């Protein structure tokens, strides 16, 4: 009996040693193969937008090379096969923005309200680009532009490339489904205006955390467990100060957008987590603002698979930064 217990002890010790060894080797390989600072790859066609009125192509400006904004607000709309849901979202967004243009004033006081919307077609195989061009034709390409990606990057990659084309002093990304009431932009805008200063940037994010009890009431037990498991994993491994990291409604100052979006590696759904993790490390003043949100049919998120995929990505984000495979930007990178 004593010999039997010793055998089991030795077997478990060997198993544990094997697991630790495999983990350490995997971390070393991961660090060696990873790019510590992301390389942003773009096809040549992705540097241009088309003016549907003249049929001419024009080069997008670059957020990385231009410090001075030429409009007040850039709205980035990532869109994959969104030809059906996009028009309603754009109509609501443009109605609000045109009203603000007539009012002219902004909380910053030194700049009149002007906007642009950049629809980022993330390799769609429907009429998403055509829909965006219809709006560009109606309102002009100074207002509406379409960045058509050569192939599907994922939501994170689409938002990143769109933001890097932005001309705005403020940069907002908003989901194409229009689930968040666009008028709530003003809540985020007010937070950024009131909480920014010369030493600390501000970032405002829409949040659905106040709707969680209602969501639980309509979800199955399995989906509720998955949701809580994901949120706990995010809190445990990465972002500690935000309850809802995944709401697709986030507002950045131009300099902070430049810092964050040239340093994110994650191209898929969990890119929000990496953005907020970097912002926390930089000491950014993050405001989580309750927004009005309605679930819209046609979501691209597959309930179980997408949550599991995002959970895996969150774990990898945490691990890669922990072992130095990815590095955080310095405060000076924000200048």
DAHUDA-V75071 format. One record per pair of residues at least 24 apart in sequence whose ideal C-beta (glycine too) atoms are under 7 Angstrom apart, sorted by the first residue. I is the first residue (numbers start at 0). J is the second residue. D is the distance in whole Angstrom. If there is no record, write none. Layout:
BEGIN
i=I j=J d=D
i=I j=J d=D
END
This chain:
BEGIN
i=26 j=322 d=5
i=29 j=319 d=7
i=29 j=322 d=7
i=29 j=324 d=5
i=30 j=322 d=5
i=30 j=323 d=6
i=30 j=324 d=4
i=33 j=319 d=6
i=33 j=324 d=4
i=33 j=325 d=7
i=35 j=324 d=7
i=35 j=325 d=6
i=35 j=326 d=5
i=36 j=326 d=7
i=37 j=262 d=7
i=37 j=263 d=7
i=37 j=264 d=5
i=39 j=261 d=7
i=41 j=160 d=7
i=42 j=149 d=4
i=44 j=149 d=6
i=45 j=146 d=7
i=45 j=148 d=6
i=45 j=149 d=6
i=45 j=160 d=7
i=48 j=140 d=7
i=48 j=144 d=4
i=48 j=145 d=6
i=48 j=146 d=6
i=50 j=140 d=5
i=51 j=132 d=4
i=51 j=135 d=5
i=51 j=136 d=4
i=52 j=136 d=6
i=59 j=146 d=7
i=59 j=164 d=4
i=60 j=164 d=7
i=60 j=166 d=6
i=61 j=163 d=6
i=62 j=162 d=6
i=62 j=163 d=5
i=62 j=164 d=7
i=62 j=165 d=5
i=62 j=256 d=7
i=62 j=257 d=5
i=63 j=163 d=6
i=63 j=257 d=6
i=63 j=261 d=6
i=68 j=166 d=6
i=68 j=167 d=5
i=68 j=168 d=4
i=68 j=253 d=6
i=69 j=166 d=5
i=70 j=113 d=4
i=70 j=114 d=6
i=70 j=115 d=5
i=70 j=166 d=5
i=70 j=167 d=5
i=71 j=105 d=6
i=71 j=110 d=5
i=71 j=111 d=7
i=71 j=112 d=5
i=71 j=113 d=5
i=71 j=114 d=6
i=71 j=167 d=6
i=71 j=168 d=5
i=71 j=169 d=7
i=72 j=114 d=4
i=72 j=167 d=5
i=72 j=169 d=5
i=72 j=171 d=7
i=73 j=115 d=5
i=73 j=117 d=6
i=73 j=165 d=4
i=73 j=166 d=6
i=73 j=167 d=3
i=73 j=170 d=5
i=74 j=114 d=7
i=74 j=116 d=5
i=74 j=171 d=5
i=74 j=173 d=6
i=75 j=117 d=5
i=75 j=119 d=7
i=75 j=158 d=6
i=75 j=161 d=4
i=75 j=162 d=5
i=75 j=165 d=7
i=75 j=170 d=7
i=75 j=171 d=7
i=75 j=172 d=4
i=76 j=116 d=6
i=76 j=117 d=7
i=76 j=118 d=5
i=76 j=119 d=7
i=76 j=173 d=6
i=76 j=175 d=5
i=77 j=119 d=5
i=77 j=121 d=6
i=77 j=154 d=5
i=77 j=157 d=4
i=77 j=158 d=5
i=77 j=161 d=7
i=77 j=172 d=7
i=77 j=175 d=7
i=78 j=118 d=6
i=78 j=119 d=6
i=78 j=120 d=6
i=78 j=121 d=6
i=78 j=123 d=7
i=78 j=127 d=5
i=78 j=175 d=4
i=79 j=121 d=4
i=79 j=122 d=7
i=79 j=123 d=6
i=79 j=151 d=7
i=79 j=299 d=6
i=80 j=123 d=5
i=80 j=124 d=7
i=80 j=125 d=5
i=80 j=127 d=6
i=81 j=127 d=5
i=81 j=175 d=4
i=82 j=125 d=5
i=82 j=126 d=4
i=82 j=127 d=5
i=82 j=130 d=5
i=83 j=297 d=7
i=84 j=175 d=6
i=84 j=176 d=5
i=84 j=177 d=7
i=84 j=295 d=7
i=84 j=297 d=6
i=85 j=127 d=6
i=85 j=130 d=5
i=85 j=175 d=5
i=86 j=130 d=6
i=87 j=177 d=6
i=88 j=175 d=6
i=88 j=176 d=7
i=88 j=177 d=3
i=89 j=134 d=6
i=91 j=177 d=6
i=91 j=181 d=5
i=92 j=116 d=7
i=92 j=181 d=5
i=93 j=138 d=7
i=95 j=181 d=5
i=95 j=182 d=5
i=106 j=188 d=6
i=106 j=189 d=6
i=106 j=192 d=4
i=107 j=192 d=6
i=110 j=168 d=6
i=114 j=142 d=7
i=115 j=142 d=6
i=115 j=144 d=7
i=115 j=166 d=6
i=115 j=167 d=7
i=116 j=142 d=7
i=116 j=143 d=5
i=117 j=144 d=5
i=117 j=146 d=6
i=117 j=161 d=5
i=117 j=164 d=6
i=117 j=165 d=7
i=118 j=145 d=5
i=119 j=146 d=5
i=119 j=148 d=7
i=119 j=157 d=4
i=119 j=160 d=6
i=119 j=161 d=4
i=120 j=145 d=6
i=120 j=146 d=7
i=120 j=147 d=4
i=120 j=148 d=6
i=121 j=148 d=5
i=121 j=151 d=5
i=121 j=152 d=6
i=121 j=157 d=4
i=122 j=148 d=5
i=122 j=150 d=5
i=122 j=151 d=3
i=152 j=266 d=5
i=153 j=266 d=4
i=153 j=267 d=4
i=154 j=267 d=7
i=154 j=268 d=6
i=154 j=270 d=7
i=155 j=263 d=7
i=155 j=265 d=5
i=155 j=266 d=5
i=155 j=267 d=6
i=155 j=270 d=3
i=156 j=266 d=4
i=158 j=270 d=7
i=159 j=260 d=5
i=159 j=263 d=6
i=162 j=256 d=5
i=162 j=260 d=5
i=163 j=260 d=6
i=165 j=256 d=7
i=167 j=253 d=7
i=168 j=253 d=5
i=169 j=250 d=6
i=169 j=252 d=6
i=170 j=251 d=5
i=170 j=253 d=6
i=170 j=256 d=4
i=171 j=249 d=7
i=171 j=250 d=5
i=172 j=247 d=7
i=172 j=249 d=6
i=173 j=247 d=6
i=173 j=248 d=5
i=174 j=247 d=3
i=176 j=295 d=4
i=176 j=297 d=7
i=176 j=298 d=7
i=177 j=295 d=7
i=178 j=292 d=5
i=178 j=293 d=6
i=178 j=294 d=6
i=178 j=295 d=5
i=179 j=205 d=6
i=179 j=246 d=7
i=179 j=248 d=4
i=179 j=290 d=5
i=179 j=292 d=5
i=180 j=290 d=7
i=180 j=291 d=4
i=183 j=290 d=4
i=183 j=291 d=6
i=186 j=288 d=5
i=187 j=250 d=4
i=187 j=288 d=5
i=188 j=250 d=7
i=190 j=286 d=4
i=190 j=288 d=6
i=191 j=250 d=6
i=191 j=252 d=6
i=194 j=284 d=5
i=194 j=286 d=6
i=195 j=252 d=6
i=199 j=282 d=6
i=199 j=284 d=5
i=200 j=252 d=6
i=200 j=254 d=7
i=200 j=255 d=4
i=200 j=283 d=5
i=200 j=284 d=7
i=200 j=333 d=7
i=201 j=252 d=7
i=201 j=283 d=7
i=201 j=284 d=4
i=201 j=286 d=7
i=202 j=251 d=6
i=202 j=255 d=6
i=202 j=278 d=6
i=202 j=283 d=5
i=202 j=285 d=5
i=203 j=250 d=5
i=203 j=286 d=5
i=203 j=288 d=6
i=204 j=241 d=7
i=204 j=246 d=7
i=204 j=249 d=5
i=204 j=285 d=7
i=204 j=287 d=6
i=204 j=288 d=7
i=205 j=246 d=4
i=205 j=248 d=3
i=205 j=249 d=7
i=205 j=288 d=6
i=205 j=290 d=4
i=206 j=242 d=6
i=206 j=243 d=4
i=206 j=246 d=6
i=206 j=287 d=4
i=206 j=288 d=6
i=206 j=289 d=6
i=206 j=290 d=7
i=207 j=243 d=5
i=207 j=246 d=5
i=207 j=292 d=5
i=208 j=242 d=4
i=208 j=243 d=5
i=209 j=289 d=5
i=210 j=292 d=6
i=222 j=302 d=6
i=225 j=303 d=7
i=225 j=306 d=5
i=229 j=306 d=5
i=229 j=309 d=6
i=229 j=310 d=6
i=232 j=310 d=6
i=232 j=313 d=6
i=233 j=272 d=6
i=233 j=313 d=6
i=236 j=313 d=6
i=236 j=314 d=6
i=236 j=317 d=4
i=237 j=272 d=5
i=237 j=276 d=5
i=237 j=313 d=6
i=237 j=316 d=6
i=237 j=317 d=5
i=238 j=272 d=6
i=238 j=275 d=5
i=238 j=276 d=6
i=238 j=279 d=6
i=240 j=279 d=6
i=240 j=285 d=6
i=241 j=275 d=6
i=241 j=285 d=6
i=241 j=287 d=5
i=242 j=287 d=6
i=243 j=287 d=7
i=244 j=271 d=5
i=244 j=272 d=5
i=244 j=275 d=6
i=245 j=271 d=6
i=248 j=290 d=6
i=254 j=333 d=5
i=255 j=283 d=7
i=255 j=333 d=6
i=258 j=328 d=6
i=258 j=332 d=5
i=258 j=333 d=4
i=262 j=328 d=5
i=264 j=325 d=6
i=265 j=312 d=6
i=265 j=316 d=6
i=267 j=308 d=7
i=267 j=312 d=6
i=268 j=305 d=6
i=268 j=308 d=7
i=268 j=309 d=5
i=269 j=309 d=5
i=269 j=312 d=4
i=269 j=313 d=5
i=269 j=316 d=7
i=272 j=313 d=5
i=272 j=316 d=6
i=273 j=316 d=5
i=276 j=316 d=7
i=277 j=327 d=6
i=277 j=328 d=7
i=280 j=327 d=5
i=281 j=330 d=6
END
